[in-house]
Amino acid sequence: NKTNAKPAREESEARVPTDLRKALATAPMAKAQWTDLTPIARRDFISWIESAKQPETRKRRIERACDMLAAGKRRP
């Protein structure tokens, strides 16, 4: 169904948490790798980050995710 193709893409992009989006914006290498990931790999990173219970842990995971992406890793 062609009508579902584009909104599904926009919806998956909309789920990227704001703090992760801001971190990726300041890390061009990580951002480049992020755009190359499959939607499932992105979901894995996002769920790993969102599973943090403490704000400090979440912040640390976002920093680690950017480092891992910049190093070419495709999964957390």
BAFI-221582 format. One record per residue: residue in one letter; x negated, z, y negated of N, C-alpha, C in turn; residue number from 1. Coordinates in nm, 2 decimals. Layout:
N
 resn     nx     nz     ny    cax    caz    cay     cx     cz     cy resi
    A      X      Z      Y      X      Z      Y      X      Z      Y  NUM
...
# end
This chain:
76
 resn     nx     nz     ny    cax    caz    cay     cx     cz     cy resi
    N  -0.08   0.00   0.12   0.00   0.00   0.00  -0.09   0.00  -0.12    1
    K  -0.08  -0.10  -0.20  -0.17  -0.12  -0.32  -0.14  -0.02  -0.43    2
    T  -0.02   0.03  -0.44   0.02   0.12  -0.55  -0.05   0.25  -0.53    3
    N  -0.08   0.29  -0.40  -0.14   0.42  -0.38  -0.29   0.42  -0.39    4
    A  -0.35   0.30  -0.39  -0.50   0.30  -0.39  -0.56   0.36  -0.51    5
    K  -0.52   0.32  -0.63  -0.58   0.37  -0.75  -0.55   0.51  -0.78    6
    P  -0.42   0.56  -0.77  -0.40   0.70  -0.80  -0.47   0.79  -0.70    7
    A  -0.49   0.75  -0.58  -0.56   0.84  -0.48  -0.70   0.86  -0.53    8
    R  -0.77   0.76  -0.58  -0.90   0.76  -0.63  -0.90   0.86  -0.76    9
    E  -0.81   0.84  -0.85  -0.80   0.93  -0.97  -0.78   1.07  -0.93   10
    E  -0.69   1.09  -0.83  -0.66   1.23  -0.78  -0.79   1.29  -0.73   11
    S  -0.86   1.22  -0.64  -0.98   1.28  -0.59  -1.09   1.32  -0.70   12
    E  -1.09   1.23  -0.80  -1.18   1.26  -0.91  -1.13   1.38  -0.99   13
    A  -1.00   1.40  -1.00  -0.95   1.51  -1.08  -0.97   1.64  -1.02   14
    R  -1.00   1.64  -0.89  -1.02   1.77  -0.82  -1.16   1.83  -0.85   15
    V  -1.25   1.75  -0.91  -1.39   1.80  -0.93  -1.37   1.91  -1.04   16
    P  -1.42   2.03  -1.00  -1.41   2.14  -1.09  -1.48   2.12  -1.22   17
    T  -1.43   2.17  -1.33  -1.49   2.14  -1.46  -1.63   2.19  -1.47   18
    D  -1.66   2.31  -1.41  -1.80   2.35  -1.42  -1.90   2.27  -1.34   19
    L  -1.85   2.21  -1.23  -1.94   2.12  -1.16  -1.95   1.99  -1.23   20
    R  -1.84   1.94  -1.29  -1.85   1.81  -1.37  -1.95   1.83  -1.49   21
    K  -1.95   1.94  -1.56  -2.04   1.97  -1.67  -2.18   1.97  -1.62   22
    A  -2.21   2.04  -1.50  -2.34   2.05  -1.45  -2.39   1.91  -1.41   23
    L  -2.31   1.83  -1.35  -2.35   1.69  -1.31  -2.38   1.61  -1.44   24
    A  -2.31   1.63  -1.55  -2.33   1.56  -1.67  -2.47   1.58  -1.73   25
    T  -2.52   1.70  -1.70  -2.66   1.73  -1.75  -2.77   1.70  -1.66   26
    A  -2.73   1.65  -1.54  -2.83   1.62  -1.43  -2.81   1.47  -1.39   27
    P  -2.88   1.38  -1.46  -2.85   1.24  -1.42  -2.88   1.20  -1.28   28
    M  -2.99   1.25  -1.22  -3.02   1.22  -1.08  -2.91   1.27  -0.99   29
    A  -2.86   1.39  -1.01  -2.76   1.45  -0.93  -2.63   1.37  -0.95   30
    K  -2.60   1.33  -1.07  -2.48   1.26  -1.10  -2.48   1.12  -1.03   31
    A  -2.60   1.06  -1.03  -2.61   0.93  -0.96  -2.58   0.94  -0.81   32
    Q  -2.64   1.04  -0.75  -2.61   1.07  -0.61  -2.47   1.10  -0.59   33
    W  -2.40   1.18  -0.67  -2.26   1.22  -0.66  -2.17   1.09  -0.66   34
    T  -2.20   1.00  -0.75  -2.12   0.88  -0.75  -2.13   0.79  -0.63   35
    D  -2.25   0.81  -0.56  -2.27   0.73  -0.44  -2.21   0.80  -0.31   36
    L  -2.17   0.93  -0.32  -2.12   1.00  -0.21  -1.98   0.95  -0.17   37
    T  -1.95   0.96  -0.04  -1.81   0.93   0.01  -1.72   1.04  -0.04   38
    P  -1.59   1.02  -0.05  -1.50   1.12  -0.09  -1.50   1.24   0.00   39
    I  -1.53   1.23   0.13  -1.54   1.34   0.22  -1.66   1.42   0.19   40
    A  -1.77   1.36   0.16  -1.89   1.44   0.12  -1.87   1.51  -0.01   41
    R  -1.80   1.45  -0.10  -1.77   1.52  -0.23  -1.68   1.64  -0.20   42
    R  -1.58   1.62  -0.12  -1.49   1.73  -0.08  -1.57   1.85  -0.02   43
    D  -1.67   1.82   0.07  -1.75   1.92   0.13  -1.83   2.00   0.02   44
    F  -1.89   1.93  -0.07  -1.95   2.00  -0.18  -1.86   2.09  -0.26   45
    I  -1.74   2.03  -0.30  -1.64   2.11  -0.38  -1.59   2.23  -0.30   46
    S  -1.56   2.21  -0.18  -1.50   2.33  -0.10  -1.61   2.43  -0.08   47
    W  -1.74   2.39  -0.06  -1.85   2.49  -0.05  -1.86   2.57  -0.18   48
    I  -1.85   2.50  -0.30  -1.86   2.57  -0.43  -1.74   2.66  -0.45   49
    E  -1.62   2.61  -0.42  -1.50   2.68  -0.45  -1.48   2.80  -0.35   50
    S  -1.55   2.80  -0.24  -1.54   2.91  -0.14  -1.61   3.04  -0.19   51
    A  -1.69   3.03  -0.29  -1.76   3.14  -0.35  -1.66   3.24  -0.41   52
    K  -1.68   3.37  -0.37  -1.59   3.47  -0.42  -1.63   3.53  -0.56   53
    Q  -1.76   3.53  -0.58  -1.81   3.59  -0.71  -1.85   3.48  -0.80   54
    P  -1.83   3.49  -0.93  -1.86   3.39  -1.03  -2.01   3.36  -1.03   55
    E  -2.10   3.46  -1.00  -2.24   3.44  -0.99  -2.28   3.35  -0.88   56
    T  -2.21   3.37  -0.76  -2.24   3.29  -0.65  -2.19   3.15  -0.67   57
    R  -2.08   3.13  -0.74  -2.03   3.00  -0.77  -2.13   2.92  -0.86   58
    K  -2.18   2.99  -0.96  -2.28   2.93  -1.05  -2.40   2.89  -0.98   59
    R  -2.45   2.98  -0.89  -2.57   2.95  -0.81  -2.55   2.83  -0.72   60
    R  -2.43   2.82  -0.66  -2.40   2.71  -0.57  -2.39   2.58  -0.65   61
    I  -2.34   2.58  -0.77  -2.34   2.46  -0.85  -2.48   2.42  -0.88   62
    E  -2.56   2.51  -0.92  -2.71   2.48  -0.95  -2.77   2.42  -0.82   63
    R  -2.75   2.49  -0.71  -2.81   2.44  -0.58  -2.75   2.30  -0.55   64
    A  -2.62   2.28  -0.57  -2.56   2.15  -0.54  -2.63   2.04  -0.62   65
    C  -2.65   2.07  -0.75  -2.72   1.97  -0.83  -2.86   1.94  -0.79   66
    D  -2.93   2.05  -0.75  -3.07   2.03  -0.69  -3.07   1.95  -0.56   67
    M  -2.97   1.98  -0.47  -2.96   1.91  -0.35  -2.93   1.76  -0.37   68
    L  -2.84   1.74  -0.46  -2.80   1.60  -0.49  -2.92   1.52  -0.55   69
    A  -2.99   1.59  -0.64  -3.10   1.52  -0.70  -3.21   1.49  -0.60   70
    A  -3.22   1.57  -0.50  -3.32   1.55  -0.39  -3.27   1.45  -0.29   71
    G  -3.15   1.40  -0.30  -3.10   1.30  -0.21  -3.01   1.35  -0.10   72
    K  -2.98   1.48  -0.10  -2.90   1.53   0.01  -2.75   1.49  -0.01   73
    R  -2.69   1.46   0.10  -2.55   1.41   0.09  -2.45   1.51   0.14   74
    R  -2.49   1.63   0.19  -2.40   1.73   0.23  -2.46   1.87   0.19   75
    P  -2.37   1.97   0.16  -2.43   2.10   0.13  -2.49   2.17   0.25   76
# end
